[in-house]
Amino acid sequence: MANEYGASQIQVLEGLEPVRKRPGMYIGSTGPKGLHHLVYEVVDNAVDEALAGYCNTIDVRLLEDGSCQVTDNGRGIPTDIHPQTGKSALETVLTILHAGGKFGGGGYKVSGGLHGVGVSVVNALSEYVEVTVWREGKTHQQRFEQGNPIGELQVAPDADDRRGTQVRFKPDATIFSETTEFDYGTLASRLKELAYLNAGVRIDFTDERLQLTKNHEPHQETYYFEGGIREYVAYMNTDKQALHSEIIFVQSEKDGVQVEAALQWCVDAYSDNILGFANNIRTIDGGTHIEGLKTVLTRTMNTIARKRNKRKDADNNLSGENIREGLTAIVSVKVPDPEFEGQTKTKLGNTEVRGIVDTLVGETLTEYLEFHPSVADLILEKAIQAFNAAEAARRARELVRRKSVLESSTLPGKLADCSSRDPGESEIFIVEGDSAGGSAKQGRDRRFQAILPLRGKILNIEKTDDAKIYKNTEIQALITALGLGIKGEEFDASQLRYHRIVIMTDADVDGAHIRTLLLTFFYRYQRSLLEQGYIYIACPPLYKLERGRNHYYCYNERELQERIATFPENANYTIQRFKGLGEMMPQQLWETTMDPETRTMKRVEIEDAAEADRIFTILMGDRVQPRREFIETYGPQLSMAALDI
């Protein structure tokens, strides 16, 4: 029978077959993120050697044939025969899933990496892998193709008596069909972050793809930070005015959990910026280490406030939000058996870590502030100012609470809502002015698309305290229409009324400014919106090109010139430049920018939290000089890049 179902229909995938069959299960996706994850897996192995105390230099190279080579000066992958597999330990690690020194009493007390899938997955998803191991006075080499060993392990004497491992791999184009080209900026950001998180480890990064570099010379950068996360905080605060010059630093260990924390308050900041890491992985959704830090900060500062007669009793405590205003902090923990929560595995769940961070940070912070009473007074004075400002904003805040999105009658009058009440399918377009709003309202699909026109430019939240924020009409409209809740409260995705929030502004300077102000608002007011991928930027066309009965929409200058180049030499055509969305007919706006079948939208993501924070401070903050220097340095490059957007 054709439909017979028996043992013969049960498919058994052996070795690395499951990885090639379902790569997304192991690296998340076969797009750019998954591609770069291969590099991270190999680099994480080298970092683990550094964590164990055996490696201090890692060399990462992007080679001309599209491969990546990672070399470390650690102990070298073992090459003796493995008792269970009968193969060399090197071949075992490369060809068997979950084989390595990180599982139960192996070679590492603590290991990094998010998925922990290991170099075997890199091997499975590569066109080829070449591994060289230097150890015990010998050089060991072996090649693999699509996960399979090619020949035996080759061993030769090493006159230099080196030590370490080199892994060279080229991603398999049949797996990574979208692209196999590594992005220098993406890798540089992660490698620099790793160097900050692992003080004293030197990471050299070289791009030898000459056709992609200027002047046909390899591009090289070295990341080395003796001060570790202290230098990270200093970098994040480069363009801010520090409240106290010395960065408060904690480094200790308890019950096998290593804790590092660096803290510095700034004068010119109205929110906190706390980055958490667990085993070198950025925990964007927080976790027990962040909870422990926040708890101990609140308790310690209130205790010191009473000691220094800044507060009378426990009934008059400063809130955690008051105390953290202006704080830049990094807390990095190394946990022997990390437990990650959530779909993205970026929230630390180990309950014991909360108490360990609380204890270790509390001891160091209390001691530091007792020996530096002037610093304690400065921090407390800023916290008290924040408390007073919060009280001044309380009435405006309560107004926003009363205008809850749960009461449909209080939604902004200018909001053209959609009929759907399912946030998962609903989207809202934030547009500038009534003209664009009119076109968008007429052109939309009313079932799932809402339109919120804004009059003029919203407040620059980077320079504004809470009292002004909650009194601003346009920001009130944003908060109530989207269901954002109150700044500082934990983000509740269930209250969000739309799961696609689309910024749709004109393609001119004013439109770019409004877009930047909105992004600043979302980043500072409710950063989780960006981190969880709810914010999008619409991409309306710049030009309409007409030739005869045919017309084409072009989204940038380059696309326009490429289209014109396809016409015969003396062809007649007309070009319409859209100065604003209001100039477009509703049907045009739908076809080009709003129709899910044909539109292009950019999802806004935060790849490098520290760099994002620094750029927002430079471009939107109070200080003019850093902004002028940034524009003078990068202005010409940004203008050229705009042609490709």
C-alpha positions as CSV (number, residue, x, y, z in Angstrom):
1,M,0.0,0.0,0.0
2,A,1.2,3.5,-0.8
3,N,0.3,4.8,2.6
4,E,1.9,2.0,4.6
5,Y,3.8,3.4,7.6
6,G,6.4,1.1,9.1
7,A,9.9,0.9,10.3
8,S,11.3,1.5,6.8
9,Q,9.7,5.0,6.9
10,I,11.7,6.0,10.0
11,Q,14.6,8.1,8.9
12,V,17.8,7.8,10.9
13,L,20.2,10.7,10.5
14,E,23.8,9.7,11.5
15,G,26.8,11.8,12.4
16,L,26.4,15.4,11.3
17,E,23.5,14.7,8.9
18,P,20.9,16.3,11.2
19,V,22.8,19.6,11.2
20,R,22.9,19.8,7.4
21,K,19.3,18.7,7.2
22,R,18.0,21.3,9.8
23,P,20.7,23.9,10.2
24,G,18.3,26.4,11.7
25,M,17.9,24.2,14.8
26,Y,21.6,24.6,15.6
27,I,22.5,28.1,14.5
28,G,19.2,29.9,14.5
29,S,19.0,30.7,10.8
30,T,20.9,30.3,7.5
31,G,20.9,34.0,6.9
32,P,23.6,36.5,7.9
33,K,23.1,35.9,11.7
34,G,23.6,32.1,11.3
35,L,26.6,32.7,9.1
36,H,28.3,34.9,11.6
37,H,27.4,32.5,14.4
38,L,29.9,30.1,12.8
39,V,32.7,32.5,13.5
40,Y,31.5,33.1,17.1
41,E,31.5,29.3,17.8
42,V,35.1,29.0,16.8
43,V,36.2,32.2,18.6
44,D,34.2,31.1,21.7
45,N,36.4,27.9,21.9
46,A,39.5,30.2,21.9
47,V,38.0,32.4,24.6
48,D,37.2,29.4,26.7
49,E,40.9,28.6,26.7
50,A,41.5,32.2,27.8
51,L,38.9,31.8,30.6
52,A,40.7,28.6,31.7
53,G,44.0,30.6,31.9
54,Y,45.8,29.0,29.0
55,C,45.4,31.6,26.1
56,N,46.0,35.3,25.8
57,T,46.1,35.9,22.1
58,I,43.4,35.2,19.4
59,D,43.9,36.0,15.8
60,V,40.9,36.2,13.5
61,R,41.3,36.6,9.7
62,L,38.9,36.9,6.8
63,L,40.7,35.4,3.8
64,E,40.4,36.1,0.1
65,D,38.6,32.8,-0.8
66,G,35.7,33.7,1.6
67,S,37.0,31.6,4.4
68,C,37.6,32.6,8.0
69,Q,40.7,31.5,10.1
70,V,40.8,31.6,13.9
71,T,44.1,31.0,15.7
72,D,44.8,30.9,19.4
73,N,47.8,30.1,21.6
74,G,45.9,27.8,24.0
75,R,46.6,24.2,24.8
76,G,45.6,22.9,21.5
77,I,42.7,20.4,20.9
78,P,43.8,17.0,22.2
79,T,44.9,14.6,19.4
80,D,45.3,11.3,21.2
81,I,42.8,8.4,20.6
82,H,39.5,8.8,22.2
83,P,38.5,5.7,24.2
84,Q,34.9,5.7,23.2
85,T,35.1,6.5,19.5
86,G,38.4,4.9,18.6
87,K,39.2,8.1,16.6
88,S,41.6,11.0,17.5
89,A,40.0,13.4,20.0
90,L,40.4,16.1,17.3
91,E,38.3,14.1,14.8
92,T,35.8,13.3,17.5
93,V,35.3,16.9,18.4
94,L,34.9,17.9,14.7
95,T,32.5,15.1,13.7
96,I,30.4,14.2,16.7
97,L,27.7,16.5,18.1
98,H,28.1,17.6,21.7
99,A,31.6,16.2,22.0
100,G,34.0,18.5,23.9
101,G,35.6,19.4,27.2
102,K,32.6,21.5,28.4
103,F,30.2,18.7,29.5
104,G,30.4,17.5,33.1
105,G,33.9,17.6,34.7
106,G,35.7,18.2,31.4
107,G,38.5,20.6,30.6
108,Y,36.6,23.8,31.5
109,K,35.0,25.1,34.7
110,V,33.2,27.9,32.7
111,S,32.5,28.1,29.0
112,G,31.1,30.8,26.8
113,G,28.7,30.6,23.9
114,L,25.0,30.8,23.7
115,H,24.0,27.6,22.0
116,G,27.1,25.6,22.8
117,V,26.7,23.6,19.6
118,G,30.5,23.5,19.1
119,V,32.9,23.3,16.2
120,S,31.2,20.1,14.9
121,V,28.3,22.2,13.6
122,V,30.7,24.6,12.0
123,N,32.3,21.6,10.3
124,A,28.9,20.3,9.2
125,L,27.9,23.6,7.6
126,S,31.2,24.3,5.8
127,E,32.5,23.6,2.4
128,Y,35.8,22.7,4.0
129,V,37.5,22.9,7.4
130,E,41.2,22.7,8.0
131,V,42.4,22.3,11.5
132,T,46.0,22.7,12.7
133,V,47.0,21.8,16.3
134,W,50.3,22.6,17.8
135,R,51.1,20.7,21.0
136,E,53.7,18.5,22.6
137,G,56.3,19.6,20.0
138,K,54.3,18.4,17.0
139,T,52.0,19.8,14.3
140,H,48.8,17.9,13.7
141,Q,46.7,18.7,10.7
142,Q,43.4,17.4,9.2
143,R,41.0,18.5,6.5
144,F,37.2,18.0,6.4
145,E,34.7,18.6,3.6
146,Q,31.0,19.1,4.4
147,G,31.6,17.5,7.8
148,N,33.5,14.4,6.6
149,P,37.2,13.8,7.3
150,I,39.5,13.7,4.2
151,G,42.3,11.3,5.0
152,E,43.9,10.7,8.3
153,L,45.4,13.0,10.9
154,Q,48.8,14.2,9.6
155,V,51.5,14.6,12.3
156,A,54.9,16.2,11.9
157,P,57.6,17.6,14.2
158,D,57.3,21.2,15.1
159,A,60.7,22.9,15.4
160,D,59.2,26.0,17.0
161,D,57.5,24.0,19.7
162,R,54.4,26.1,19.4
163,R,51.1,25.7,21.2
164,G,47.5,26.3,20.1
165,T,44.8,25.7,17.6
166,Q,44.0,27.1,14.1
167,V,40.7,26.5,12.5
168,R,40.0,27.6,8.9
169,F,36.6,27.1,7.5
170,K,34.6,28.2,4.4
171,P,30.8,28.4,4.8
172,D,28.9,26.1,2.4
173,A,27.0,28.1,-0.2
174,T,24.5,25.3,-0.5
175,I,23.5,25.9,3.1
176,F,23.9,29.7,3.3
177,S,22.2,30.5,0.0
178,E,21.4,34.1,1.0
179,T,25.1,35.1,1.4
180,T,28.4,33.6,2.4
181,E,30.2,37.0,2.7
182,F,31.2,37.9,6.3
183,D,30.4,41.5,7.4
184,Y,33.5,43.1,8.9
185,G,31.5,45.5,11.1
186,T,29.3,42.8,12.6
187,L,32.3,40.7,13.5
188,A,34.4,43.6,14.7
189,S,31.6,44.6,17.1
190,R,31.4,41.2,18.7
191,L,35.2,40.7,18.9
192,K,35.7,44.1,20.5
193,E,33.0,43.2,23.0
194,L,34.7,39.9,23.9
195,A,38.0,41.8,24.5
196,Y,36.2,44.1,26.9
197,L,34.7,41.2,28.7
198,N,37.9,39.3,29.0
199,A,40.5,41.7,30.4
200,G,44.1,41.0,29.2
201,V,43.1,38.9,26.1
202,R,44.4,40.3,22.8
203,I,42.2,39.8,19.8
204,D,43.7,40.7,16.4
205,F,41.2,41.0,13.5
206,T,42.4,41.2,9.9
207,D,40.4,41.5,6.7
208,E,42.5,40.1,3.8
209,R,39.7,40.3,1.2
210,L,41.6,42.9,-0.8
211,Q,38.7,43.6,-3.2
212,L,36.6,44.7,-0.2
213,T,39.3,47.0,1.5
214,K,40.5,50.4,0.5
215,N,43.9,50.8,-1.2
216,H,44.0,47.0,-1.6
217,E,45.8,46.6,1.8
218,P,44.6,44.3,4.5
219,H,42.5,46.1,7.2
220,Q,43.6,45.2,10.7
221,E,42.4,46.2,14.2
222,T,43.6,45.0,17.6
223,Y,41.3,44.8,20.6
224,Y,43.1,44.7,24.0
225,F,41.7,46.1,27.2
226,E,43.7,45.6,30.4
227,G,40.9,47.3,32.3
228,G,38.2,45.0,30.9
229,I,34.7,46.2,31.6
230,R,36.0,49.3,33.3
231,E,37.3,50.5,29.9
232,Y,33.9,49.4,28.4
233,V,32.0,51.7,30.8
234,A,34.5,54.5,30.1
235,Y,34.0,54.0,26.3
236,M,30.2,54.2,26.8
237,N,30.5,57.4,28.7
238,T,33.1,59.0,26.4
239,D,30.6,61.8,25.3
240,K,28.9,62.2,28.7
241,Q,29.8,64.2,31.7
242,A,30.8,61.9,34.5
243,L,29.4,62.6,38.0
244,H,32.6,61.0,39.5
245,S,35.8,60.3,37.7
246,E,36.7,56.9,39.1
247,I,34.7,53.9,37.9
248,I,33.5,51.7,40.7
249,F,34.7,48.2,40.0
250,V,33.7,44.8,41.6
251,Q,35.6,41.6,40.9
252,S,35.0,38.6,43.1
253,E,33.9,35.0,43.2
254,K,31.5,32.9,45.3
255,D,30.4,29.3,45.0
256,G,32.2,29.0,41.6
257,V,30.3,32.0,40.2
258,Q,32.6,34.8,39.0
259,V,31.2,38.4,39.2
260,E,32.5,41.5,37.6
261,A,30.7,44.9,37.7
262,A,31.6,48.4,36.7
263,L,29.5,51.4,37.6
264,Q,29.7,55.2,36.8
265,W,27.0,57.8,37.2
266,C,26.7,60.7,34.7
267,V,25.4,64.2,35.2
268,D,23.7,64.6,31.8
269,A,21.5,61.5,31.6
270,Y,17.9,60.9,32.6
271,S,17.8,57.2,32.4
272,D,20.1,54.2,33.2
273,N,22.1,52.1,30.8
274,I,22.8,48.6,32.3
275,L,24.3,45.9,30.2
276,G,24.3,42.3,31.5
277,F,26.5,39.4,30.3
278,A,26.5,35.8,31.3
279,N,29.4,33.7,30.1
280,N,30.3,36.4,27.6
281,I,26.7,36.4,26.1
282,R,24.7,39.7,26.1
283,T,21.6,39.0,28.1
284,I,19.3,41.5,26.4
285,D,16.3,40.3,28.3
286,G,18.0,40.6,31.7
287,G,17.9,37.9,34.3
288,T,18.9,37.1,37.9
289,H,22.3,38.9,37.6
290,I,20.6,42.2,36.6
291,E,17.9,41.7,39.3
292,G,20.7,41.2,41.9
293,L,22.5,44.4,40.9
294,K,19.3,46.5,40.9
295,T,18.3,45.2,44.3
296,V,21.7,45.8,46.0
297,L,22.0,49.3,44.5
298,T,18.6,50.3,45.9
299,R,19.3,48.8,49.4
300,T,22.9,50.1,49.7
301,M,22.2,53.6,48.6
302,N,19.2,54.0,50.9
303,T,21.2,52.7,53.8
304,I,24.0,55.2,53.1
305,A,21.4,58.0,52.6
306,R,20.1,57.4,56.1
307,K,23.7,57.2,57.5
308,R,24.5,60.6,55.9
309,N,21.2,62.1,57.0
310,K,19.9,62.5,53.4
311,R,16.9,60.4,54.3
312,K,15.1,60.1,57.7
313,D,13.6,56.6,57.7
314,A,12.7,53.7,55.5
315,D,9.3,55.3,54.7
316,N,11.1,57.9,52.8
317,N,13.3,55.6,50.7
318,L,14.5,56.6,47.2
319,S,13.2,54.2,44.5
320,G,15.5,52.1,42.4
321,E,14.7,54.2,39.4
322,N,15.8,57.4,41.3
323,I,19.1,55.8,42.3
324,R,19.8,54.5,38.8
325,E,19.2,57.7,37.0
326,G,22.3,58.6,35.0
327,L,24.0,55.2,35.8
328,T,26.0,53.3,33.2
329,A,26.8,49.8,34.5
330,I,28.0,46.5,33.2
331,V,27.6,43.3,35.1
332,S,29.3,40.2,33.8
333,V,29.0,36.8,35.4
334,K,30.7,33.5,34.6
335,V,28.5,30.6,35.7
336,P,29.5,27.0,35.5
337,D,26.1,25.7,34.5
338,P,24.1,28.6,33.0
339,E,20.4,28.3,32.6
340,F,18.9,30.6,29.9
341,E,15.2,31.4,29.7
342,G,13.0,32.6,26.9
343,Q,12.7,31.9,23.2
344,T,15.9,33.7,22.4
345,K,17.9,32.2,25.3
346,T,19.1,35.7,26.4
347,K,17.7,35.8,29.9
348,L,19.8,34.3,32.7
349,G,17.6,32.1,35.0
350,N,20.0,30.8,37.6
351,T,18.3,31.7,40.9
352,E,21.6,31.4,42.9
353,V,23.2,34.2,40.9
354,R,20.8,36.8,42.2
355,G,22.0,36.4,45.8
356,I,25.7,36.1,44.8
357,V,25.6,39.4,42.8
358,D,23.7,41.1,45.6
359,T,26.3,40.0,48.2
360,L,29.5,40.6,46.3
361,V,28.5,44.0,44.8
362,G,27.0,45.1,48.1
363,E,30.3,44.4,50.0
364,T,32.5,46.3,47.5
365,L,30.0,49.2,46.9
366,T,29.5,49.8,50.6
367,E,33.3,49.8,51.3
368,Y,34.0,52.1,48.3
369,L,31.4,54.7,49.3
370,E,32.4,54.7,52.9
371,F,36.0,55.5,51.9
372,H,34.7,58.0,49.2
373,P,31.9,60.0,51.0
374,S,32.0,62.8,48.4
375,V,31.1,60.3,45.7
376,A,28.3,58.9,47.8
377,D,27.0,62.5,48.3
378,L,27.1,63.2,44.6
379,I,25.2,60.1,43.7
380,L,22.6,60.7,46.4
381,E,22.1,64.3,45.4
382,K,21.4,63.2,41.8
383,A,19.0,60.5,43.1
384,I,17.2,63.1,45.3
385,Q,16.9,65.4,42.3
386,A,15.4,62.5,40.3
387,F,13.0,61.8,43.2
388,N,11.8,65.4,43.2
389,A,11.5,65.5,39.4
390,A,9.5,62.3,39.6
391,E,7.1,63.9,42.1
392,A,6.7,66.9,39.9
393,A,5.8,64.5,37.0
394,R,3.5,62.3,39.1
395,R,0.3,64.2,38.1
396,A,1.2,64.1,34.4
397,R,2.1,60.4,34.8
398,E,-1.3,59.7,36.4
399,L,-3.0,61.4,33.5
400,V,-1.3,58.9,31.2
401,R,-2.4,56.1,33.4
402,R,-6.0,57.3,33.3
403,K,-5.8,57.5,29.6
404,S,-5.1,53.8,29.5
405,V,-5.4,52.0,26.2
406,L,-7.8,49.6,27.9
407,E,-10.4,52.5,27.8
408,S,-11.0,52.8,24.1
409,S,-12.7,56.2,24.5
410,T,-9.4,57.7,25.6
411,L,-7.4,56.8,22.5
412,P,-6.0,59.9,20.6
413,G,-8.7,61.5,18.4
414,K,-6.3,61.6,15.4
415,L,-5.6,57.9,15.5
416,A,-7.3,56.0,12.7
417,D,-7.4,52.6,14.3
418,C,-7.7,49.2,12.6
419,S,-10.7,46.9,13.0
420,S,-8.5,43.9,14.2
421,R,-7.9,43.5,17.9
422,D,-5.2,40.9,17.4
423,P,-1.8,42.7,18.1
424,G,0.0,39.9,16.2
425,E,-1.6,40.9,12.9
426,S,-2.0,44.6,13.6
427,E,0.4,47.3,12.5
428,I,0.5,51.1,13.0
429,F,2.1,53.7,10.7
430,I,3.4,56.8,12.5
431,V,3.4,59.5,9.9
432,E,4.3,63.2,9.9
433,G,1.5,65.7,9.3
434,D,-2.1,65.6,8.2
435,S,-1.3,65.5,4.5
436,A,0.7,62.3,4.6
437,G,-1.8,61.0,7.2
438,G,-4.6,61.6,4.7
439,S,-3.0,59.6,2.0
440,A,-2.1,56.8,4.4
441,K,-5.6,56.6,5.8
442,Q,-7.1,56.4,2.3
443,G,-4.5,53.9,1.0
444,R,-4.3,51.5,4.0
445,D,-6.0,48.2,4.6
446,R,-8.4,49.2,7.4
447,R,-8.6,45.7,8.7
448,F,-5.1,45.5,10.2
449,Q,-3.4,48.9,9.5
450,A,-3.7,51.9,11.9
451,I,-2.5,55.4,11.1
452,L,-1.2,57.9,13.7
453,P,-0.3,61.4,12.3
454,L,2.0,63.5,14.4
455,R,2.0,67.3,14.2
456,G,5.6,68.6,13.8
457,K,8.6,67.2,15.7
458,I,8.2,65.4,19.0
459,L,10.4,66.3,22.0
460,N,14.0,65.2,22.1
461,I,13.7,62.8,25.0
462,E,17.5,62.7,25.4
463,K,17.4,66.2,26.8
464,T,14.1,66.1,28.6
465,D,13.0,65.0,32.1
466,D,9.9,63.0,32.9
467,A,7.7,66.0,33.8
468,K,8.0,67.5,30.3
469,I,7.6,64.1,28.6
470,Y,4.3,63.3,30.1
471,K,2.9,66.8,29.4
472,N,3.8,66.7,25.7
473,T,0.7,66.1,23.6
474,E,2.4,64.1,20.8
475,I,4.2,61.9,23.2
476,Q,1.0,61.3,25.2
477,A,-0.6,60.2,21.9
478,L,2.2,57.8,21.2
479,I,2.1,56.2,24.6
480,T,-1.6,55.8,24.7
481,A,-2.0,54.7,21.1
482,L,0.7,52.0,21.3
483,G,-0.1,50.9,24.9
484,L,3.5,51.5,26.1
485,G,2.7,51.9,29.8
486,I,5.0,54.0,32.1
487,K,8.7,54.7,31.6
488,G,10.8,52.7,33.9
489,E,8.2,50.0,34.5
490,E,9.0,46.5,33.1
491,F,7.9,46.2,29.5
492,D,4.7,44.2,29.1
493,A,4.3,43.0,25.5
494,S,0.7,41.8,26.2
495,Q,-0.3,45.5,26.6
496,L,1.1,46.4,23.2
497,R,-1.7,47.1,20.7
498,Y,0.4,46.6,17.5
499,H,3.3,44.2,16.9
500,R,4.6,46.2,14.0
501,I,5.2,49.9,14.7
502,V,6.3,51.5,11.5
503,I,7.9,54.9,11.2
504,M,6.9,56.4,7.9
505,T,8.4,59.8,7.2
506,D,9.3,61.9,4.2
507,A,12.6,61.2,2.4
508,D,14.1,64.6,3.3
509,V,16.1,66.2,6.1
510,D,13.0,67.0,8.2
511,G,11.7,63.4,7.7
512,A,15.1,62.0,8.8
513,H,15.1,64.3,11.9
514,I,11.6,63.2,12.9
515,R,12.6,59.5,12.4
516,T,15.6,60.1,14.6
517,L,13.6,61.8,17.3
518,L,11.1,58.8,17.3
519,L,13.9,56.3,17.5
520,T,15.5,58.3,20.4
521,F,12.1,58.2,22.1
522,F,11.7,54.4,21.7
523,Y,15.3,53.7,22.7
524,R,15.2,55.8,25.9
525,Y,11.6,55.3,26.9
526,Q,11.1,51.6,26.2
527,R,14.2,50.0,24.7
528,S,12.6,46.6,24.8
529,L,10.5,47.6,21.8
530,L,13.7,47.8,19.7
531,E,15.4,44.8,21.3
532,Q,12.4,42.5,20.7
533,G,12.0,43.7,17.1
534,Y,8.7,45.7,17.1
535,I,10.0,48.8,15.4
536,Y,10.2,49.2,11.6
537,I,11.1,51.9,9.1
538,A,9.0,52.2,6.0
539,C,10.9,52.6,2.7
540,P,8.8,54.8,0.3
541,P,10.2,55.3,-3.2
542,L,12.1,58.5,-4.0
543,Y,11.3,58.5,-7.7
544,K,8.6,57.5,-10.2
545,L,10.2,56.8,-13.6
546,E,7.8,56.8,-16.6
547,R,8.6,55.7,-20.1
548,G,5.7,55.2,-22.5
549,R,2.9,53.2,-20.8
550,N,5.4,51.7,-18.3
551,H,6.3,53.2,-14.9
552,Y,8.9,52.1,-12.3
553,Y,9.4,53.1,-8.7
554,C,13.0,53.7,-7.6
555,Y,13.9,53.7,-4.0
556,N,17.3,55.5,-4.2
557,E,19.5,57.4,-6.7
558,R,21.5,54.3,-7.7
559,E,18.4,52.3,-8.5
560,L,17.1,55.2,-10.7
561,Q,20.4,55.4,-12.7
562,E,20.5,51.6,-13.1
563,R,17.0,51.6,-14.5
564,I,17.7,54.5,-16.8
565,A,20.8,52.6,-18.1
566,T,18.5,49.8,-19.4
567,F,16.7,52.2,-21.7
568,P,17.8,52.7,-25.4
569,E,20.2,55.6,-25.8
570,N,17.7,58.2,-27.0
571,A,14.7,57.0,-25.1
572,N,12.2,59.6,-23.8
573,Y,11.3,59.3,-20.1
574,T,10.1,61.4,-17.2
575,I,11.2,61.4,-13.6
576,Q,9.0,62.4,-10.7
577,R,10.8,63.1,-7.4
578,F,8.5,62.6,-4.4
579,K,9.3,65.4,-1.9
580,G,6.8,64.0,0.6
581,L,4.4,61.2,1.2
582,G,1.5,63.7,0.9
583,E,2.4,64.1,-2.8
584,M,1.7,60.4,-3.4
585,M,-1.8,59.3,-4.4
586,P,-3.3,56.8,-1.8
587,Q,-3.1,54.0,-4.3
588,Q,0.6,54.7,-5.0
589,L,1.4,54.8,-1.3
590,W,-0.3,51.5,-0.8
591,E,1.4,49.8,-3.8
592,T,4.9,51.0,-2.9
593,T,5.1,51.3,0.8
594,M,2.2,49.7,2.7
595,D,1.1,46.6,0.8
596,P,2.7,43.6,2.6
597,E,3.0,41.8,-0.7
598,T,5.2,44.4,-2.4
599,R,6.6,46.8,0.2
600,T,10.1,46.9,1.7
601,M,10.5,47.6,5.4
602,K,13.6,47.8,7.6
603,R,13.4,46.2,11.1
604,V,15.4,48.2,13.6
605,E,17.7,46.1,15.7
606,I,20.4,46.7,18.2
607,E,23.5,44.8,17.3
608,D,25.9,46.8,19.5
609,A,24.2,48.2,22.6
610,A,27.2,50.2,23.8
611,E,27.7,51.8,20.4
612,A,24.0,52.6,20.0
613,D,24.0,54.3,23.4
614,R,27.1,56.3,22.5
615,I,25.7,57.5,19.1
616,F,22.3,58.5,20.6
617,T,24.3,60.6,23.2
618,I,26.5,62.2,20.6
619,L,23.7,63.1,18.1
620,M,20.8,63.9,20.5
621,G,22.6,65.0,23.7
622,D,23.4,68.5,25.1
623,R,27.1,68.7,24.2
624,V,27.8,70.3,20.8
625,Q,31.5,69.6,20.4
626,P,31.2,65.7,20.1
627,R,28.3,66.1,17.6
628,R,30.3,68.6,15.5
629,E,33.3,66.2,15.5
630,F,31.1,63.2,14.5
631,I,29.5,65.1,11.6
632,E,32.9,66.4,10.4
633,T,34.3,62.8,10.5
634,Y,31.4,60.8,9.2
635,G,29.2,63.3,7.3
636,P,30.7,62.7,3.8
637,Q,30.5,58.9,4.3
638,L,26.9,59.1,5.5
639,S,26.0,61.2,2.5
640,M,27.4,58.7,0.1
641,A,25.7,55.8,2.0
642,A,22.4,57.6,1.7
643,L,22.5,57.0,-2.1
644,D,22.3,53.2,-1.5
645,I,19.5,53.3,1.0
